[in-house]
């Protein structure tokens, strides 16, 4: 059964220019190409006419649902009416989702077309080996399928566009000249709004049938030569067969995608997230998909890609944003980051979480049930140690008070008098002095406070129990003192906070005081008694939604409340080679019952101890089944640029995974002196590149030069960005200026591997100043 049938004559009969958009000008386009664009424009116009109808229907359902819900608030309803309201709410919810989908998929909705010959497809199947027949036929057993960002049907429920994730669209990505899957021609449509501005064809047979026009140099090469803008490009129209295999792989277990720079690992992973939501929406939309990237720059770069693929129900997090209440991009010096990232630090964190809360009392004295009780520091420490072996601190207040009561009774030296003990413990439970003592001795502890205690190097030294070297103690403590001074955590701190949170538990709300018997019960409706209800006055700040501005650095660090970590149905980790063992443990807490997609390249790693990271990653994955996909073609860099970068990394990483670049420009990277005036040297290099490329330019600089180079970002009307090497991971630009490679290597945690990252960000031009 065919999925979608169409022919050129029926398409030409559609009226172009819907929604007030004029067809693309064809004055300077060859007649044959202009005719083909007009054919595609007619179909795109028809699709958008159907979208208009779908939008009207969605708006109508929303309006009807709103009217029904307003009516429901004014009258009491029975069971039948309640069920109707529930059904209406559900319809309204889905109508709103459909309206959003229609709005977000407006740009470039239809991007592909397949011309399929079913006789040829039957011949392929009959041959049993997947090989195509010698030539495409020109018979009448043809089908045209249009591929787009979401499915669209006409009034007769016939498909006008097939969602790119549907099985019927798979041939658009998997057909090749050696295994054409019945495809004669694959066409990519390039649009601006609803206007088709270009087409590129890939022929899947040796010779095109007489009635099939083939134009362009191929969609992939056209996409590779196009300029890079300010956000990640959506490559849904040019996914290659080996990439599509990874995208549509089984959702179960662990999917690992590896490959060198520019192989499309990131965009494949994002398309996989969208595909998973399409293929098993109930599971992944209800459980959620978490996408973890290396930096805020990365998440800002990709945040519009998933909506353009038809999905918005994905949580994007940088490593500094995994906790809802902490948002940071500040990086520690490499040595401190290594200390914080290693699992060796867990000994320190565990001891600090179980230790005395600084400033709490070290003894207890009171009269309980007429008996004097005195507990020393060693008694209190014993109780604390005993309780925390089986409880989280923040949920163990009652257990600690009970255990303390037992020790208090034992301290009296009375034996064999069960009634006296019961009386004592009964008094202990409600004793005001005991209650007051518990509030200061066993307070609720925010996990972030524990890290701030470790600003004391003596405390760090005592708690680390020999697991940290002497030269690690003071830099680590100093990093926590720096947090208090600046009011900002570091990215590495986030995983430590999460680890401590798992130990101490969520901060508990104080119990509300019970009402006395003499207090009047709250009345639901005072008007029946002739009383006008008094409403509280809302402050101006709260009424307007104005945020509360915190100025104290410590308050900034402790703002918000940390809850239990969310758990997801699928976790996608990009640039996985950079995660420290502690970060793997943090992500693992959110993926205990999840399937995973993990993307990385060991040659670009910034975490130095691969073995320790691998052990933590395996612990996070558990015993789930694995499937691996390797990307070996570099689609980003011109060959001249990538050869330069590959030579640099091979000197120290001879086993680096080096992909094959597929595009040449004939333009070698430019090397130049940095000079004493760093700003002038970089300014000159950027000005030169601005005249050579149309898209984005990045100045990749070590922190040593970052401040003095910030004025360069004002060049090029927003096309130029000054960025550190670590923040470029996962990003790409038309051109780059790599500043001071030796300093990048020296200050980066991954050394030459991070320099390799910086040298592989440019698609067309690269200048290296050293």
N, C-alpha and C positions, 0 to 999 in steps of 0.2 A: 504493500500500500504506500503510495507516494505521500511525502509529507507536505510538499508545496509545489504546485505546478503553476507555470506562468510562461508567457512567450513575449517576444519583443513587441509584436503588434498590439497586444492587449495593454502592455505597459505604456506605449506611446499615446494611447487614447486617454490616459489620465491627465487631468488638468494640472500643469505645473504652477509653482509659485504660491502654494498654500501658506497660510499664516502671515501673509504680507511680505514674504521673502521672494525676491526676484531670482530667477535662474541665473547661474553663473554666466558672465559675459563670454561669448565664444568668438569675438572678433579676431583675437590673436591665436586661436586654437585651430589646428588642422581640421578639415571638414569631417574626416572619419572619427577623430577623437571627440569632436563636438557632438556628433550624432550619438556616440556611445554615452557620453555624459548626460545628454538629454533623455536617453532611455532610462538611465538610473535615476535621474531627477524625477521623472514621472512616477516611478515606484516609490521613491522616498516621500513625495508629496502625498501619495495615496495613504502611506503608512501614517503620516502625521494627521491626515484627515480622520483616520480611525482613532488616533490618540485623542484628538479633540472630542470625539464622541465618548470615548472611555472616560475622559476627564469630566465631562458633563454628567455622566452616569454616577461617577464617584462622588461628585459634589452633591448630587441629588440625594444619594443615600445618606451622606453626612448631614445634610439639612433636615431630612426626615427623622433621622436618629436624634438630632438635637431637639427637634420639636417634641418628639415622644418623651425624651428624658425630662424636658421642662414640664410636660404635662404630668409625668410620673411623680414629680416632687410636690405637686399641688394636691394630689388626691391619694387616698389609700387604695392599694391594689391587692387583688387576690392572687392565688398561686398561678392561675392561668395568665393573668396580666403580667405578673412578675417574670414568668418564663418568656413572655413576648418581649418584655423590656430587655432581658438578658440577651435574647437573640438579636434584638435591635442594636444593643451595645456592641455585640460581636461584629455585626455587619458594619457598624459605624467605624470600628477599629480597623477592620480590613479595608474599608473604603479609604480611610485616611492613609493607610500604608500604600495602597495602590496610587493614590493621588501623589504621594511623595515620590514613589517610583517613577511615575510619569514625568514629574518635574525634573528629577535628577538625571534621567536618561535622555533628556531632550537633545543635548549636544552629541552629535555623531551617533545617533541611535542605530542606524543601519550602516554597517561598515564592511560587509562582505557579501559575496554572491558565489554560488557554486552552479556550474553547468554540468549536469550529470547525464550520462548516457547509460540507460538501464540495460541495453543489450550488451554493452561493454562490461558492465558490472556482472551480468550473468555469466559472461565468458570468463571473467576472472575467477568467479566462484567455481565454475565447472573445471577450470584448469587445475584447481586444487593446490596451486603453489603461490597464488597471489600475484602472478605476473600479468601484466596487461596484454591485450591484443596489440598487434603491430600499429594500428592507427585507430583514431577515434572515428566512429561512424557519423554519418550525416542524416541518419534516419529520423523518424518521428517519435522514437521512444525516448524523448528528452524530458528533463525536469530542471527547473530553476529553483534553487533554495536561496533565500536571502537570510543572512546571519546578522544578529544584532545584540544589543545589550540586554534586551528583554523580549519576551515573545509578544507578538501582536497578531490578532486575528480580525477578520472582517465580520460583517453582519451574519454571514452564513457559517461562521466559526471555522473558516478556512484560514490557515496560517499565512500571514503576509511577511512575518519575520520570525525566525527561530532563535530562541535564546542560545547564546554561544555555549552555554554549559550543557545543553540538551544532547542526548546521544545522536540525534539526527544532524547535529552540527559538527560532530567529531571529525568527519571527513575534511572539513575546512582546514583543520590543523594537521591531520595525519596523512592526507593524500600526498604522494610523491610521484615523480616520473617512473620510478621502478615499481611502485605499488599505488596506482592512481585511485583505487577504490571506486572506479566508475566515473571519476571526475575528468572532464575534458579541460575545463578552464576554472581556475580560482581567481576571483577578482576582488581587490580591496578598494573600497570607496573611501575617499578622503573628503570630509565635509567641514564646513564652517556654519554652525547653526543647523539649519535645515537645507542648506545649499550645498550640492555636490560640487567640489572645486577640482577634483582630480580622481583618476583611477589608475590602478596598476594591475597588470595581469600576469599570472604564472600559468604556463601551458603544461599540462600533464601528459600529453601525447606527442610523438615526434613531429607530426604535422597537424595543423588545425584543420578541421572540416571547412569547406568552402564558405559556409554561412556563419562561421564563428570568427569574430574580429578579435585580435590580440594586440593590446597596446601597452606601452610602458616598458621599463627595464626590470620589472619584478618588484613585488611589494617590499620584500625584506631589504634589498639594497636601497630602495627609496627611503625607507624608514631610518636606515642607518646613517644616511647622509643628511638627514634633517637636523635643524638646530635644536639644542636643548633649551628648555625654558626654565622658569623658576620653580617648577614642581615636577615630580617624577612622571615620566610619560607612561601612558597606558598602552601596552603592546598587544592588547587583545586581538588586534587584526593581523599581527605578524608572528604569533606564536609558532614555533617550529615543532615538528613531530616529536622529537625527543623531549622537548619541554612539555608538550601536551600529555605525554605519557606520565610524567611526574605529577602534573596537575590533577589528572583523573585517577591516580592510583588509589588503592583501597584506603578507606579512612581509618582502618583498624591499626593499632600498634604504633610503631615508630617509623616515620618516613624521613630519611636523611638525604639531603640534596647537597652535593659538594661540587666544587668547581672553582677555577681561578677567577680573577677579576674580569668583569664585563661579560660573563657568561649568562646573565639574566636570572641568576638564582633568586634575587629578591622579588622581581616581578612574577616569577613562576610561583613563589611561595604565596604571594598575595592573591594571585589568580586561583591558587589551590584553596585558599580560605573561602573565596567566593563560590568556588565549585562545591565545596563541602556543604555550605549552607543551602545550596540549590538541591543537592542530591539527597540530603537527609535533614531537612529543615527542622523537623520536630526535635531531633536530638541536639543539633548544634545551636539552634536559636534559643531553646530553653536552657541548655547548659552553658552556652556562651563560648566564644572563641577569643582567646587572649593572644595578641601579637606583641612580642617584646623585641624592641630594637635597641641599638647601641646609644642613641642620643636623642635629645629634643629636636635637633636639626633634622634627624632622620624621620621622626614621626611627623614633623611639620611638612616634610617633603612628600610623604606618601599618603597623608590623611585624605586626599581627594581621590586617590586611585580606587579604593574599594567602592565608594559610592558610584563611581563611573562604571564599575563592573556589575552594578546592580545590588550591592549589599551595603548596609550601614550598621548592622547589628554585630559589629566586631569592636572589641576593646583594644585600643592602641596604647602601649606604654613604653616609654624609654626606661632604661635601667634605673634612672634616678627618680622615676615616677611610679614605681610598682606599688608603693604604699599610697593610699588615697590622701594622706595628710602630709606627705613629704614630696616636695618637688624641687629638684636640684640638678644642676649641670656642672657643679664645681668638682674638679678632679684633684685628688691628692697627688703629691709627688710620687714617682714610681715606686720608691722603696717603701713608703707608707702604704700605698695601695696594695703592694704584695703582702705586707703583713696583715692588712685587714681582709684580704681576699682568701688567705690560706685557712684551711680548717684548723690549723694550730691555734687560732685565736679563740676557738670555741671553749677551750679550757679557761681562758680569761673571762669570757662572757658568762660561762656557767657559774664560776666562782663569785663573780660580781653580782649576778642575779640572786644567788643564794646567800650572799653575805649580809653583814649588817647594813642597814640603811643609814648613811651618814647623818649624824646629829640626833639620832634616836637615843633614848635612855639606856643605860647599861645596868640598872638595877631596879627592883620593884619593892616598895614597902607599903604595907597597908594593914589595917585591922579587918579581918574577914571572919564573920560568925564569932566575934569576940576573941579571935586568936591572932597574934601578931605574925605576919608573913613577911619574910625578907628573902628575895631571890637575887643572887649575884649574876655578874656578866656571864660566867660559865654556865649557869642554869639557863639563862635566856638563849645563849648560843646553842645549847643542847636541844632545847625545844624547837628552835628555828630549823636546825639541821634535820631533826626527826620529822617535822611536818613537811618540809620541802622535798623529802625523798619520795613522797607520795602525792603531793598536791602542787598546783601552781600557786604562786604567792598571792595573787589578787583574788583568788577564789577560796583561800584557805583561812580566812579570818576566824571563822567559828571553830575550825579544827585547831588552830593555834591557841585560841582561848581555852578550849577544852584541855589540850595537852598541858598548857601552862597551869591550869587548875590542878591537874594530877601531880605535877611537880611541886606545886605549892603545898598540897596536902602531905606529900612525902617529906617535905622539908620540916614539917612539924614533928616528925618522929613518932606519930601515933599509929599503932598497929592493932588490928583485930576489932576495931569499933566501927562496924559497917554503918550504923545509923548516924554516928558523928560525921563520917565521911560524906554520906549522902546529904546531910544538912549543910556541911561546908561547901560542897560543890553546887548545891542549890543556891546558896547565898552568893557564891562566886559568879554564877551565871548572870545575875542581875546587879552585881555590886557596882556602884557608881565609880568608885576608884579604879576598879578593874576595867570598866568601859572606857574611862578617860585614858588609862594607860595603854590600852589596845589601840586607841586612835593614833597615839604618837609612836608606839613601838612597832606596830604592824600597819603602817599606812598603805593605801593603794599606791602602787608604783607604776608610773608611766615608763615603758621600755626605753624611751629616749633619755630619761633621767639617769638611767644606769650608765649609759655612755658618757654622760657629762661627769659622773663621779670619777670616770677613768682619766680625767684631766690631771689627776694627781699621780705622778710617776711612782711614788712609793706604793700606792694602792695597786697600780698596774703590776709592779714588781712582785708584790705579795700574792696577788691572785693568779699570776701567770704560771707559777709553780715550775719554773725552769723551762717552759715550752717556748718562751721568747728569748732571743739573745739580748745581751745587755745593750747592744747598740740599737736595738729596736724599741726599747722601752720609752725613752724620752721623746723621740720623734712621734711615736704613737700618741702619747699623752699630750704632746704639744698640738697635735691635729685636733683633739677634742677641745682644747682651750681656744684654738682658732675658731672653732665652730661657735663658741660662746661669744667671742669678740665680733664676729661677722654676722651672726644670726643665720648662718647657712650650714646645712649638712653637706658632706661630700657624697658623690655617687656611691662610693664604697661603703659609706655609713648605712645606707638604706638596707643592705643585706644584714648588717649587724643588728639594726633595730628590729628587723623581722625575726632574727634568731632569738633575741631576748624576749620579744613578744610571745613567741611560742613557749618560752620557759615560764614567764610570769603570768601570762594570761591577760585577757582584756580588763581594763580598769572597770570596777563595778560601781554602779550607781548607789549612792547612799540611800538606805531604806527610808521611805516617807514615815514621818511620825504618825503614830496611831491617834485617832481622835478620842477625846474624852467622852464619857457617857453623857455629859451635859451639853455637848455640842449639837447643834441643829443639823439634821440631815439636809444635804443639798437638794433643792427642789428643781425638777426638770423644767417646770413652767410656772413662774411666779405671777403671771398676768391673771390667772384665775382667782388670785387672792387680792387683786386690785393693786399689786405692787409693780412699779416700773423697774425693770431690770437695769442695773447700773453696768455700763460697759467700761472696761479698762481703757485708759488713754495709751495709745501706741506712740512710741517715740518717733520723732521725725526720721531718724536714721533707719529705724526698722520699717517704718511705713514706706519709705522711698526705696528700700532695698539697698541703701548705701552700705558698702562694706566697712567693717571696723578695721581701722588701720593700726597695726601693731608697730610700735617703735622700739620697744625693749628687745634686744637680741635674744635673750633667753625665752621671752614669751613667743617670739617668732619660731624658735626651735620646737617649742612644746605646744604650738597651736593645734587645735583639733583633737580628736580622740581616735585611737587605733582600735579597730575591731578585729574580729576573726577574719582571716584571709578568705577571699572569694575562691571558690573552686570552679574549674571550667571543664567543658567537654572536650575541648581541643586547645592545645598550646602550640603556638608557632614562634620559634626563636630564630631571629636573623642575626648574622655575624656571631654565630654560636662560639666560634673559636676565641672570642674575647671575654667570655664569661668566666669569672673567678669561681673556685669551688663554693664559696659562700653564696655567690649569686645563683649558682645552680641549685643549691639547697633552697633558696628563697623561691625560685620559680617552681621547684619541685613540690613545694607545699600547695601550690595553686593547681597542680596537674596530677594529683594523686590518682584520680580515676579518669584521666584524660588520654586521648590519643595525641601524638605529637608530630609536628613537622619541624625539622631542625636543618638550618641552612648555614654553611660555613666553608671556610678555606683555611687550612692550617698555616699556609704561607703568609697569611695576613694577620696572624694572631698577635694580640697585645698582651695576653696573659702568658708569662714565661714558662710555667710548669705544666706542660701538657698532660703528664701522667696523673697529677693530682686532680686536674680539672676533669679528666676522663673518668676517674673513679667517682667523683661527685655527680657527674652527668649520668653514669650508669645507675647510681643509686636512685636518682630522680626518675629514670625510665622504668626501673623494675625489670620484670622478666617478659615484657611484651615482645611480640614478634617484630622483626625489623625488615625494612625494604630500603634499598639504596638506589639513588639515581645520580649519575655523574654528568656534569655539563662540561664539554671540552672545547667549545667554540666561543671565542671572544667577539661579541657583537658591538662592544662599546668603542674600544680604542682603535685608532688607525694603527696598522702594523708597525709603522715607524716609531710611534710612541710606545707601543707595548714591547717591542724588541729592546728599547732603551731600559724600560722598567725591569724586564725579565733578566737582563744582563746584570743589573744592580743586585737583585735578590739572589741570583744563583751563586754569587760570590760567597755568601754566608749560609744560604739555604739551598744546597745543591739538589735536594729532593723536592723542591717546590713544584706544585701542580701548575704547570705552564700550559694554558689553552692556546689554541690556534686562532690568531686574528684573521678575519676574513676580508678586511677592507684596507686598501692602500690609498694614500693621498700623494705620495711622492715628496712630502714635506717632512724633513727630519726635525726633531726637537731642537730648540735653540738653547745653547749654553752661554751664560754671560757672567761677568763678575758682579758681585753684590756691591762692592765699593763701600767707602766710608759713609757716604750719605745713602743709607738704606732706603729711605722714603723716595728719594729722587730716582734711584735705580729701579725700584718696583713701579713707580709712576710711569717711567718711560716704557717699561715692558708692557704694562697694561694698556697704555695709549696705543701701542703698536698692535696689540691683539684686538682692540676694539675696532680697528679698521679692517681686520681680517675675518672676523666671525660675526654672526648676527645674534647669537644666543648668549647664554650666561657664562661669566668668567669668574673663576675662583682664585684668590690669592691665598695659598696654603702656607702658613707661617708658623714657626715655633713660638712659644709664649714670649721668648726673649724680645722679639720684634713686634709683637701684636699691637701694643699700644701706639707705637709711633707710625704703624701702617694703617691705622683706622681711617685716616682721611681718604685713603684710596677708594673706599667703598662709595664715596660720593661721585665717582666717575661713572660715565656710561648710563645715566638715567636709570639707575637701579639694576643694571646688568652685572655689576661687580660686587662680589662678596669677599670679605676677609674672614678666614675661618682657620681653626686649628686642625692639625692632621687627623686627630681622633674623631672629630665631628664630621669628617668627610666620608666616613664609612657608609657604604650603601648609596652614595650620591654620585652624580655625574654632571659634567659641564662641557660646554663647547670648547673652552680653552682654560688652561691653568697656568699660574705662575707659582712655581715651587721655590720657596725662599729658604736658603741656608740648609741644604740637605744634611750636612754633618750635625748641625744643632738639633734638627728633627730626630735624627737617630739617637743622639746623646740623651735628650730629655724624654723620649717616649718609652713607655714600659716594654714595648715589643721591639725596640731598637730598629734594625733595618727592615723588619717586617712592616712596621708602621710607615716608614719611608716608601716602601713598595706600594702601600695603599695610596699615598699622596701622588705617586708617579703614575697611577692608573686611573685617575679621575677624569682625564681629558679625552674627549672624543675626536677632536680635530687638530688642535694646536697645543703645544706645551713649551713653556720657557722655564729653564732651571737657572737660578741665580745662586752662585756659591762663592 
